[in-house]
Amino acid sequence: MDTTFARAHAYLGAKYLAEKKYMRAANEYDSAITRLERWRSNRQAVDIAVYSGMLTENEKHDLLELLRDSYYQMADAYDAFGRKSDAVAYRAKGAAVEVE
């Protein structure tokens, strides 16, 4: 599963967050989270990628960190435009990501 675009979406999310374009940031983080959760949910494909050498343990760790951080940054974007309950939910989702 290709996670390249997840990195691009997270990068754009960070850029928009810094520019105080919170809705655009939230949209980019949502795209990153969707791609990374799709990747993470297919545990068998992740294991095959690791065992076949297509994905190193360090890369897997980095992707899980990116997922966790994307949840936290999404929470920051929601906080900024007053959606406090959504922010709390996304922080909880970020805290639940186990970075191996």
C-alpha distance (Angstrom), angle and dihedral (degrees) to the residues before:
residue distance angle dihedral
M1 . . .
D2 3.78 . .
T3 3.78 113.7 .
T4 3.82 96.3 170.7
F5 3.78 94.1 105.5
A6 3.81 90.3 51.2
R7 3.79 88.7 65.7
A8 3.80 90.9 49.2
H9 3.80 92.0 49.7
A10 3.81 91.3 48.7
Y11 3.81 90.2 49.1
L12 3.81 91.4 51.5
G13 3.80 90.1 45.8
A14 3.81 90.3 55.3
K15 3.79 90.8 47.3
Y16 3.80 93.1 51.2
L17 3.80 92.0 43.9
A18 3.81 89.9 54.6
E19 3.82 89.0 48.9
K20 3.83 90.1 50.6
K21 3.80 91.2 -117.3
Y22 3.77 90.9 137.3
M23 3.80 101.0 170.6
R24 3.79 91.8 50.3
A25 3.79 89.5 47.3
A26 3.81 91.0 51.1
N27 3.81 90.7 50.6
E28 3.81 91.7 52.1
Y29 3.79 93.5 46.4
D30 3.79 89.8 48.4
S31 3.81 89.5 55.5
A32 3.82 91.4 48.4
I33 3.79 92.4 47.7
T34 3.81 92.7 48.0
R35 3.81 92.4 52.5
L36 3.79 94.2 44.3
E37 3.80 94.1 46.6
R38 3.81 89.8 50.1
W39 3.81 88.2 52.2
R40 3.82 93.7 45.4
S41 3.81 94.2 46.6
N42 3.80 92.2 59.3
R43 3.79 94.0 71.2
Q44 3.80 94.1 167.3
A45 3.82 92.3 55.3
V46 3.82 90.6 48.1
D47 3.82 91.1 50.9
I48 3.81 91.7 47.9
A49 3.81 90.7 49.6
V50 3.81 90.6 51.8
Y51 3.80 94.8 45.4
S52 3.80 92.9 46.3
G53 3.80 92.9 49.9
M54 3.79 94.9 -114.3
L55 3.81 89.8 115.7
T56 3.79 126.0 30.1
E57 3.77 123.6 -146.3
N58 3.81 88.3 -112.8
E59 3.81 91.4 54.2
K60 3.79 90.1 48.3
H61 3.81 89.3 50.8
D62 3.82 90.6 48.9
L63 3.81 92.1 51.2
L64 3.79 91.8 50.4
E65 3.81 89.6 49.7
L66 3.80 89.1 49.9
L67 3.80 89.9 52.2
R68 3.80 92.4 49.0
D69 3.79 92.3 46.0
S70 3.81 91.7 47.3
Y71 3.80 89.6 56.0
Y72 3.82 90.6 50.3
Q73 3.80 93.0 47.0
M74 3.81 90.5 47.7
A75 3.80 87.0 54.2
D76 3.81 89.7 52.3
A77 3.80 90.8 51.9
Y78 3.81 91.5 50.0
D79 3.80 90.5 47.5
A80 3.79 90.0 53.3
F81 3.79 94.1 57.1
G82 3.77 95.9 41.1
R83 3.81 103.2 -100.7
K84 3.79 93.8 130.8
S85 3.82 97.7 163.1
D86 3.82 90.8 52.7
A87 3.80 89.2 48.4
V88 3.81 90.9 53.5
A89 3.82 90.9 48.9
Y90 3.81 93.2 50.8
R91 3.80 92.3 47.6
A92 3.80 88.7 53.4
K93 3.80 90.6 50.0
G94 3.79 89.9 50.2
A95 3.79 91.8 50.2
A96 3.81 89.6 51.6
V97 3.82 93.7 58.4
E98 3.78 106.5 103.5
V99 3.78 109.0 -147.3
E100 3.79 104.8 -152.2
